[in-house]
Amino acid sequence: NRCFPPGRRMQSSKLGPTPPRLLSEEEYRLQGEVETQKALAELRSVCQSPEFSAWSTVSRIQSPKRFADFVAGASHITPNEVSAHEREFGLASLAIDEQLFEEDDDDDDDEEEENVNYSFAG
């Protein structure tokens, strides 16, 4: 408070907080991959710690061998899961999603223009 002259402090408070910068699709995808890998490494670390109750955990999960393989460093997903994901969310589905969103955006623009026209008439 004492570092800035009063006029300068007032100006910055009138502008309000700077909105956060939005991520591009590539930045979003990359951040998702990086954060997932960090979280998986942290999970492995916790599962390997002496305080972790392995028997209690293993008794409650459906695939104890898969869990043990994961803790030992194996992938958290199987090749079949990767294939199923690619079929459902691969490039073809992305193109369809983009097409759907583009159609929705066009509809929204028409509605907004109609609403603006109505607001001037009323």
DSSP file (Angstrom, degrees, kcal/mol; ACC not computed):
  #  RESIDUE AA STRUCTURE BP1 BP2  ACC     N-H-->O    O-->H-N    N-H-->O    O-->H-N    TCO  KAPPA ALPHA  PHI   PSI    X-CA   Y-CA   Z-CA
    1    1 A N              0   0    0      0, 0.0     3,-0.4     0, 0.0     8,-0.1   0.000 360.0 360.0 360.0 -39.6    0.0    0.0    0.0
    2    2 A R        +     0   0    0      1,-0.2     0, 0.0     3,-0.0     0, 0.0   0.649 360.0  67.9 -81.2 -15.0    2.8    2.5    0.8
    3    3 A C  S    S+     0   0    0      2,-0.1    -1,-0.2     1,-0.0     0, 0.0   0.791  95.5  57.3 -77.3 -28.1    4.8    1.6   -2.2
    4    4 A F  S    S-     0   0    0     -3,-0.4     5,-0.0     2,-0.0    -1,-0.0  -0.831  88.4-112.5-109.0 141.4    2.4    3.1   -4.8
    5    5 A P    >>  -     0   0    0      0, 0.0     4,-2.0     0, 0.0     3,-0.5  -0.373  36.2-110.9 -63.9 150.5    1.1    6.6   -5.0
    6    6 A P  H 3> S+     0   0    0      0, 0.0     4,-2.3     0, 0.0     5,-0.2   0.857 115.4  54.1 -55.0 -40.5   -2.6    6.8   -4.3
    7    7 A G  H 3> S+     0   0    0      1,-0.2     4,-2.0     2,-0.2     5,-0.1   0.897 109.3  48.1 -61.7 -40.4   -3.6    7.7   -7.9
    8    8 A R  H <> S+     0   0    0     -3,-0.5     4,-2.0     2,-0.2    -1,-0.2   0.901 111.1  49.9 -67.5 -41.5   -1.7    4.7   -9.3
    9    9 A R  H  X S+     0   0    0     -4,-2.0     4,-1.8     1,-0.2    -2,-0.2   0.906 110.7  50.6 -64.0 -41.1   -3.3    2.3   -6.8
   10   10 A M  H  X S+     0   0    0     -4,-2.3     4,-1.7    -5,-0.2    -1,-0.2   0.901 108.1  52.4 -64.6 -41.5   -6.8    3.6   -7.7
   11   11 A Q  H  X S+     0   0    0     -4,-2.0     4,-1.5     1,-0.2    -1,-0.2   0.922 109.3  48.7 -61.9 -44.8   -6.2    3.2  -11.4
   12   12 A S  H  X S+     0   0    0     -4,-2.0     4,-0.9     1,-0.2    -1,-0.2   0.848 110.0  51.8 -67.5 -32.4   -5.2   -0.4  -11.0
   13   13 A S  H  < S+     0   0    0     -4,-1.8    -1,-0.2     1,-0.2    -2,-0.2   0.820 105.7  55.3 -74.1 -28.3   -8.2   -1.2   -8.8
   14   14 A K  H  < S+     0   0    0     -4,-1.7    -1,-0.2     1,-0.2    -2,-0.2   0.865 104.5  53.7 -68.9 -34.9  -10.6    0.3  -11.4
   15   15 A L  H  < S-     0   0    0     -4,-1.5    -1,-0.2    -5,-0.1    -2,-0.2   0.779 101.1-151.3 -70.8 -25.5   -9.3   -2.0  -14.1
   16   16 A G     <  -     0   0    0     -4,-0.9    -1,-0.1    -3,-0.1    -2,-0.1  -0.137  39.0 -29.4  79.0 179.8   -9.9   -5.1  -11.9
   17   17 A P        -     0   0    0      0, 0.0    -4,-0.0     0, 0.0    -5,-0.0  -0.361  68.9-107.9 -69.8 148.0   -8.0   -8.3  -12.1
   18   18 A T        -     0   0    0      1,-0.1     3,-0.1    -2,-0.1    -2,-0.1  -0.613  37.9-116.8 -74.3 128.3   -6.5   -9.4  -15.3
   19   19 A P        -     0   0    0      0, 0.0    -1,-0.1     0, 0.0     3,-0.1  -0.363  36.3-100.4 -65.8 147.0   -8.4  -12.3  -16.8
   20   20 A P        -     0   0    0      0, 0.0     2,-0.4     0, 0.0     0, 0.0  -0.320  37.3-106.2 -66.9 150.4   -6.4  -15.5  -17.1
   21   21 A R        -     0   0    0     -3,-0.1     2,-0.2     1,-0.1    -3,-0.0  -0.619  35.5-125.8 -76.5 131.9   -5.0  -16.4  -20.5
   22   22 A L        -     0   0    0     -2,-0.4     2,-0.2     1,-0.1    -1,-0.1  -0.531  23.0-118.1 -79.2 145.7   -6.9  -19.2  -22.1
   23   23 A L        -     0   0    0     -2,-0.2     2,-0.1     1,-0.1    -1,-0.1  -0.529  20.9-122.1 -81.5 147.8   -5.0  -22.3  -23.3
   24   24 A S     >  -     0   0    0     -2,-0.2     4,-2.6     1,-0.1     5,-0.2  -0.381  34.5-102.8 -75.2 167.4   -4.9  -23.3  -26.9
   25   25 A E  H  > S+     0   0    0      1,-0.2     4,-2.5     2,-0.2     5,-0.2   0.900 124.6  49.8 -59.6 -40.1   -6.1  -26.9  -27.6
   26   26 A E  H  > S+     0   0    0      2,-0.2     4,-2.7     1,-0.2    -1,-0.2   0.916 111.3  47.7 -66.0 -43.8   -2.5  -28.0  -28.0
   27   27 A E  H  > S+     0   0    0      2,-0.2     4,-2.7     1,-0.2    -2,-0.2   0.895 112.2  50.6 -62.9 -39.8   -1.5  -26.4  -24.6
   28   28 A Y  H  X S+     0   0    0     -4,-2.6     4,-2.2     2,-0.2    -2,-0.2   0.928 112.3  46.1 -62.9 -46.3   -4.5  -28.0  -23.0
   29   29 A R  H  X S+     0   0    0     -4,-2.5     4,-2.2     2,-0.2    -2,-0.2   0.924 114.7  47.5 -62.1 -45.8   -3.7  -31.5  -24.3
   30   30 A L  H  X S+     0   0    0     -4,-2.7     4,-2.7     1,-0.2     5,-0.2   0.916 111.3  49.9 -63.8 -43.9    0.0  -31.1  -23.3
   31   31 A Q  H  X S+     0   0    0     -4,-2.7     4,-2.8     1,-0.2     5,-0.3   0.894 109.6  52.9 -62.2 -39.0   -0.9  -29.9  -19.8
   32   32 A G  H  X S+     0   0    0     -4,-2.2     4,-2.0    -5,-0.2    -1,-0.2   0.914 111.1  46.0 -61.1 -43.5   -3.3  -32.8  -19.4
   33   33 A E  H  X S+     0   0    0     -4,-2.2     4,-2.3     2,-0.2    -2,-0.2   0.934 114.8  46.6 -65.3 -46.3   -0.5  -35.3  -20.4
   34   34 A V  H  X S+     0   0    0     -4,-2.7     4,-2.2     1,-0.2    -2,-0.2   0.936 114.9  45.7 -62.8 -47.9    2.1  -33.7  -18.1
   35   35 A E  H  X S+     0   0    0     -4,-2.8     4,-2.4     1,-0.2    -1,-0.2   0.857 111.5  52.8 -67.1 -34.9   -0.2  -33.5  -15.1
   36   36 A T  H  X S+     0   0    0     -4,-2.0     4,-2.6    -5,-0.3    -1,-0.2   0.931 109.8  48.3 -64.5 -45.1   -1.5  -37.1  -15.6
   37   37 A Q  H  X S+     0   0    0     -4,-2.3     4,-2.3     1,-0.2    -2,-0.2   0.900 112.0  49.7 -63.1 -39.8    2.1  -38.4  -15.7
   38   38 A K  H  X S+     0   0    0     -4,-2.2     4,-2.2     2,-0.2    -1,-0.2   0.921 112.2  47.7 -63.4 -43.1    2.9  -36.4  -12.5
   39   39 A A  H  X S+     0   0    0     -4,-2.4     4,-2.4     2,-0.2    -2,-0.2   0.891 111.5  50.1 -66.4 -39.4   -0.2  -37.7  -10.8
   40   40 A L  H  X S+     0   0    0     -4,-2.6     4,-2.6     2,-0.2    -1,-0.2   0.906 110.6  49.6 -65.2 -40.8    0.6  -41.3  -11.8
   41   41 A A  H  X S+     0   0    0     -4,-2.3     4,-2.3     2,-0.2    -2,-0.2   0.905 111.3  49.4 -63.0 -41.1    4.2  -41.0  -10.5
   42   42 A E  H  X S+     0   0    0     -4,-2.2     4,-2.4     2,-0.2    -2,-0.2   0.901 110.4  50.6 -64.6 -40.7    2.9  -39.6   -7.2
   43   43 A L  H  X S+     0   0    0     -4,-2.4     4,-2.5     2,-0.2    -2,-0.2   0.923 110.5  49.0 -63.1 -44.5    0.4  -42.5   -6.9
   44   44 A R  H  X S+     0   0    0     -4,-2.6     4,-1.5     1,-0.2    -2,-0.2   0.920 110.7  51.6 -59.5 -43.0    3.1  -45.1   -7.6
   45   45 A S  H  X S+     0   0    0     -4,-2.3     4,-0.7     1,-0.2     3,-0.2   0.918 110.7  46.8 -61.1 -44.9    5.3  -43.4   -5.0
   46   46 A V  H >< S+     0   0    0     -4,-2.4     3,-0.9     1,-0.2     6,-0.2   0.914 111.5  51.8 -63.3 -42.3    2.5  -43.5   -2.3
   47   47 A C  H 3< S+     0   0    0     -4,-2.5    -1,-0.2     1,-0.2    -2,-0.2   0.753 110.7  48.8 -67.7 -23.7    1.8  -47.1   -3.2
   48   48 A Q  H 3< S+     0   0    0     -4,-1.5    -1,-0.2    -3,-0.2    -2,-0.2   0.526  88.9 106.8 -91.7  -7.0    5.5  -48.0   -2.7
   49   49 A S  S X< S-     0   0    0     -3,-0.9     3,-1.4    -4,-0.7    -3,-0.0  -0.370  79.4-120.6 -74.0 152.9    5.9  -46.2    0.6
   50   50 A P  T 3  S+     0   0    0      0, 0.0    -1,-0.1     0, 0.0    -4,-0.0   0.769 111.1  60.0 -63.4 -25.6    6.2  -48.3    3.8
   51   51 A E  T 3  S+     0   0    0     -5,-0.1     2,-0.3     2,-0.1    -4,-0.1   0.648  81.2 105.5 -77.3 -13.9    3.1  -46.6    5.3
   52   52 A F  S <  S-     0   0    0     -3,-1.4     2,-1.4    -6,-0.2     3,-0.2  -0.500  70.5-136.9 -73.7 130.9    0.9  -47.9    2.4
   53   53 A S     >  +     0   0    0     -2,-0.3     4,-2.0     1,-0.2     5,-0.2  -0.669  29.3 173.5 -89.1  86.1   -1.4  -50.8    3.3
   54   54 A A  H  > S+     0   0    0     -2,-1.4     4,-3.2     1,-0.2     5,-0.3   0.910  74.0  51.1 -63.4 -45.0   -1.0  -53.0    0.3
   55   55 A W  H  > S+     0   0    0      1,-0.2     4,-2.0     2,-0.2    -1,-0.2   0.911 110.4  49.3 -62.3 -42.0   -3.0  -56.0    1.6
   56   56 A S  H  4 S+     0   0    0      2,-0.2     4,-0.5     1,-0.2    -1,-0.2   0.908 115.7  43.8 -62.7 -41.7   -5.9  -53.8    2.5
   57   57 A T  H >X S+     0   0    0     -4,-2.0     3,-1.5     1,-0.2     4,-0.6   0.941 112.2  50.9 -69.3 -48.3   -5.9  -52.2   -0.9
   58   58 A V  H >< S+     0   0    0     -4,-3.2     3,-0.8     1,-0.3    -1,-0.2   0.834 103.8  59.8 -61.0 -33.5   -5.3  -55.4   -2.9
   59   59 A S  T 3< S+     0   0    0     -4,-2.0    -1,-0.3    -5,-0.3    -2,-0.2   0.697 108.4  45.6 -69.3 -16.7   -8.2  -57.1   -1.1
   60   60 A R  T <4 S+     0   0    0     -3,-1.5     2,-0.2    -4,-0.5    -1,-0.2   0.496  96.9  85.0-104.3  -4.8  -10.6  -54.4   -2.4
   61   61 A I    <<  -     0   0    0     -3,-0.8     6,-0.0    -4,-0.6    -4,-0.0  -0.678  69.2-136.7-104.2 156.5   -9.6  -54.2   -6.1
   62   62 A Q  S    S+     0   0    0     -2,-0.2    -1,-0.1     1,-0.2    -4,-0.0   0.820  97.0  36.8 -77.8 -32.5  -10.7  -56.3   -9.0
   63   63 A S     >  +     0   0    0      1,-0.2     4,-2.2     2,-0.1    -1,-0.2  -0.700  60.4 169.1-125.5  79.6   -7.3  -56.8  -10.7
   64   64 A P  H  > S+     0   0    0      0, 0.0     4,-2.7     0, 0.0     5,-0.2   0.877  80.7  52.3 -59.6 -38.4   -4.6  -57.2   -8.1
   65   65 A K  H  > S+     0   0    0      2,-0.2     4,-2.7     1,-0.2     5,-0.2   0.923 109.6  48.9 -65.1 -42.2   -2.0  -58.3  -10.7
   66   66 A R  H  > S+     0   0    0      2,-0.2     4,-2.3     1,-0.2    -1,-0.2   0.907 112.0  49.4 -62.2 -41.2   -2.7  -55.3  -12.9
   67   67 A F  H  X S+     0   0    0     -4,-2.2     4,-2.5     2,-0.2    -2,-0.2   0.926 111.1  48.9 -63.1 -45.1   -2.4  -53.0   -9.8
   68   68 A A  H  X S+     0   0    0     -4,-2.7     4,-1.9     1,-0.2    -2,-0.2   0.902 110.7  50.9 -62.4 -40.9    0.9  -54.7   -8.8
   69   69 A D  H  <>S+     0   0    0     -4,-2.7     5,-3.0     2,-0.2     4,-0.5   0.904 110.0  50.5 -62.2 -41.0    2.2  -54.3  -12.4
   70   70 A F  H ><5S+     0   0    0     -4,-2.3     3,-1.5     3,-0.2    -2,-0.2   0.938 109.7  49.2 -61.6 -47.4    1.3  -50.6  -12.3
   71   71 A V  H 3<5S+     0   0    0     -4,-2.5    -1,-0.2     1,-0.3    -2,-0.2   0.849 108.6  54.7 -62.0 -33.0    3.1  -50.0   -9.0
   72   72 A A  T 3<5S-     0   0    0     -4,-1.9    -1,-0.3    -5,-0.2    -2,-0.2   0.562 134.5 -86.8 -78.2  -7.8    6.1  -51.8  -10.4
   73   73 A G  T < 5S+     0   0    0     -3,-1.5    -3,-0.2    -4,-0.5    -2,-0.1   0.404  80.9 137.1 122.7  -2.6    6.1  -49.4  -13.4
   74   74 A A      < -     0   0    0     -5,-3.0    -1,-0.3    -6,-0.2    -8,-0.0  -0.239  64.1 -81.2 -71.0 165.3    3.8  -50.8  -16.0
   75   75 A S        -     0   0    0      1,-0.1    -1,-0.1     2,-0.1    -2,-0.0  -0.266  28.0-133.7 -64.0 151.9    1.3  -48.6  -17.9
   76   76 A H  S    S+     0   0    0     -3,-0.1     2,-0.3    -6,-0.1    -1,-0.1   0.537  89.5  54.5 -84.6  -6.7   -1.9  -47.8  -16.2
   77   77 A I  S    S-     0   0    0     -7,-0.0    -2,-0.1     4,-0.0     0, 0.0  -0.946  79.3-129.5-127.9 150.2   -3.8  -48.6  -19.4
   78   78 A T     >  -     0   0    0     -2,-0.3     4,-2.1     1,-0.1     5,-0.2  -0.532  28.3-110.8 -92.2 161.3   -3.9  -51.7  -21.6
   79   79 A P  H  > S+     0   0    0      0, 0.0     4,-2.4     0, 0.0     5,-0.2   0.875 120.5  55.5 -57.3 -36.7   -3.5  -51.9  -25.3
   80   80 A N  H  > S+     0   0    0      1,-0.2     4,-2.5     2,-0.2     5,-0.2   0.896 106.6  49.8 -63.7 -39.1   -7.2  -52.8  -25.6
   81   81 A E  H  > S+     0   0    0      2,-0.2     4,-2.3     1,-0.2    -1,-0.2   0.882 109.5  51.5 -66.1 -37.8   -8.1  -49.7  -23.7
   82   82 A V  H  X S+     0   0    0     -4,-2.1     4,-2.5     2,-0.2    -2,-0.2   0.933 111.2  47.7 -63.1 -45.4   -6.0  -47.6  -26.0
   83   83 A S  H  X S+     0   0    0     -4,-2.4     4,-2.4     1,-0.2    -2,-0.2   0.920 111.7  49.5 -62.3 -44.6   -7.7  -49.1  -29.1
   84   84 A A  H  X S+     0   0    0     -4,-2.5     4,-2.2     1,-0.2    -1,-0.2   0.896 111.6  49.7 -61.9 -40.0  -11.1  -48.5  -27.6
   85   85 A H  H  X S+     0   0    0     -4,-2.3     4,-3.7     2,-0.2    -1,-0.2   0.918 110.2  49.9 -64.7 -43.5  -10.3  -44.9  -26.8
   86   86 A E  H  X S+     0   0    0     -4,-2.5     4,-1.4     1,-0.2    -2,-0.2   0.894 110.8  50.0 -62.7 -39.9   -8.9  -44.3  -30.3
   87   87 A R  H  < S+     0   0    0     -4,-2.4    -1,-0.2     2,-0.2    -2,-0.2   0.921 120.2  35.7 -64.0 -42.1  -12.1  -45.8  -31.8
   88   88 A E  H  < S+     0   0    0     -4,-2.2    -2,-0.2    -5,-0.2    -1,-0.2   0.882 135.5  20.0 -80.3 -38.7  -14.3  -43.6  -29.6
   89   89 A F  H  < S+     0   0    0     -4,-3.7    -3,-0.2    -5,-0.2    -2,-0.2   0.126  92.7 125.0-121.4  20.9  -12.3  -40.4  -29.5
   90   90 A G  S  X S-     0   0    0     -4,-1.4     4,-1.7    -5,-0.2     3,-0.3   0.129  81.6 -75.8 -71.0-169.9   -9.9  -40.7  -32.5
   91   91 A L  H  > S+     0   0    0      1,-0.2     4,-2.1     2,-0.2     5,-0.2   0.837 128.5  58.1 -60.7 -36.1   -9.5  -38.1  -35.3
   92   92 A A  H  > S+     0   0    0      1,-0.2     4,-1.8     2,-0.2    -1,-0.2   0.922 107.6  46.3 -62.9 -42.8  -12.8  -39.1  -37.0
   93   93 A S  H  > S+     0   0    0     -3,-0.3     4,-2.7     1,-0.2    -1,-0.2   0.846 108.8  56.6 -69.6 -31.2  -14.8  -38.3  -33.9
   94   94 A L  H  X S+     0   0    0     -4,-1.7     4,-2.6     2,-0.2    -1,-0.2   0.907 106.1  50.0 -64.0 -40.5  -12.9  -35.0  -33.5
   95   95 A A  H  X S+     0   0    0     -4,-2.1     4,-2.1     2,-0.2    -1,-0.2   0.904 111.8  48.2 -64.1 -40.6  -14.0  -34.0  -37.0
   96   96 A I  H  X S+     0   0    0     -4,-1.8     4,-2.4     2,-0.2    -2,-0.2   0.925 111.5  50.0 -65.1 -44.6  -17.6  -34.9  -36.2
   97   97 A D  H  X S+     0   0    0     -4,-2.7     4,-2.7     1,-0.2    -2,-0.2   0.918 110.1  50.2 -59.6 -44.4  -17.4  -32.9  -32.9
   98   98 A E  H  X S+     0   0    0     -4,-2.6     4,-2.5     1,-0.2    -1,-0.2   0.906 110.3  50.4 -60.7 -41.5  -16.0  -29.9  -34.7
   99   99 A Q  H  X S+     0   0    0     -4,-2.1     4,-2.0     2,-0.2    -1,-0.2   0.913 111.4  48.2 -63.9 -42.3  -18.7  -30.0  -37.3
  100  100 A L  H  X S+     0   0    0     -4,-2.4     4,-2.3     1,-0.2    -2,-0.2   0.922 112.7  47.9 -63.7 -44.3  -21.4  -30.2  -34.6
  101  101 A F  H  X S+     0   0    0     -4,-2.7     4,-2.6     1,-0.2    -2,-0.2   0.884 109.2  53.5 -66.3 -37.7  -19.9  -27.3  -32.6
  102  102 A E  H  X S+     0   0    0     -4,-2.5     4,-2.0     2,-0.2    -1,-0.2   0.911 109.8  48.1 -62.6 -41.3  -19.7  -25.2  -35.8
  103  103 A E  H  X S+     0   0    0     -4,-2.0     4,-2.0     1,-0.2    -2,-0.2   0.916 112.0  49.7 -64.2 -42.4  -23.4  -25.8  -36.5
  104  104 A D  H  X S+     0   0    0     -4,-2.3     4,-2.3     1,-0.2    -2,-0.2   0.904 109.0  52.3 -61.9 -41.5  -24.2  -24.9  -32.9
  105  105 A D  H  X S+     0   0    0     -4,-2.6     4,-2.0     1,-0.2    -1,-0.2   0.901 108.1  50.8 -62.5 -41.3  -22.2  -21.7  -33.1
  106  106 A D  H  X S+     0   0    0     -4,-2.0     4,-1.8     1,-0.2    -1,-0.2   0.909 110.2  49.7 -63.1 -41.6  -24.0  -20.6  -36.3
  107  107 A D  H  X S+     0   0    0     -4,-2.0     4,-2.2     1,-0.2    -1,-0.2   0.903 109.0  52.5 -63.1 -41.5  -27.4  -21.2  -34.6
  108  108 A D  H  X S+     0   0    0     -4,-2.3     4,-2.5     1,-0.2    -1,-0.2   0.886 106.7  53.0 -62.4 -39.6  -26.3  -19.2  -31.6
  109  109 A D  H  X S+     0   0    0     -4,-2.0     4,-2.3     1,-0.2    -1,-0.2   0.913 108.9  49.4 -63.5 -42.0  -25.3  -16.2  -33.7
  110  110 A D  H  X S+     0   0    0     -4,-1.8     4,-2.2     1,-0.2    -1,-0.2   0.914 111.7  48.8 -62.7 -42.3  -28.7  -16.2  -35.5
  111  111 A E  H  X S+     0   0    0     -4,-2.2     4,-2.6     1,-0.2    -2,-0.2   0.903 110.3  51.0 -64.7 -40.2  -30.5  -16.3  -32.1
  112  112 A E  H  X S+     0   0    0     -4,-2.5     4,-2.3     1,-0.2    -1,-0.2   0.913 109.9  49.6 -63.7 -41.8  -28.3  -13.5  -30.8
  113  113 A E  H  X S+     0   0    0     -4,-2.3     4,-2.2     1,-0.2    -1,-0.2   0.904 111.7  49.2 -63.6 -40.3  -29.1  -11.3  -33.8
  114  114 A E  H  X S+     0   0    0     -4,-2.2     4,-2.4     1,-0.2    -2,-0.2   0.915 110.6  50.4 -63.4 -42.6  -32.8  -12.0  -33.4
  115  115 A N  H  X S+     0   0    0     -4,-2.6     4,-2.3     1,-0.2    -1,-0.2   0.888 109.7  50.5 -62.8 -39.8  -32.7  -11.1  -29.7
  116  116 A V  H  X S+     0   0    0     -4,-2.3     4,-1.6     2,-0.2    -1,-0.2   0.923 110.4  49.6 -64.6 -43.7  -30.9   -7.8  -30.5
  117  117 A N  H  X S+     0   0    0     -4,-2.2     4,-1.7     1,-0.2    -2,-0.2   0.909 111.8  48.6 -61.8 -41.8  -33.5   -6.9  -33.1
  118  118 A Y  H  X S+     0   0    0     -4,-2.4     4,-2.0     1,-0.2    -1,-0.2   0.881 106.8  55.8 -65.8 -37.1  -36.3   -7.7  -30.6
  119  119 A S  H  < S+     0   0    0     -4,-2.3    -1,-0.2     1,-0.2    -2,-0.2   0.845 108.7  47.5 -67.3 -30.9  -34.7   -5.6  -27.9
  120  120 A F  H  < S+     0   0    0     -4,-1.6    -1,-0.2     1,-0.2    -2,-0.2   0.860 111.3  51.1 -74.6 -33.9  -34.6   -2.6  -30.2
  121  121 A A  H  <        0   0    0     -4,-1.7    -2,-0.2     1,-0.2    -1,-0.2   0.851 360.0 360.0 -70.6 -33.3  -38.2   -3.1  -31.2
  122  122 A G     <        0   0    0     -4,-2.0    -1,-0.2    -5,-0.1    -2,-0.2   0.457 360.0 360.0 -88.0 360.0  -39.5   -3.3  -27.6
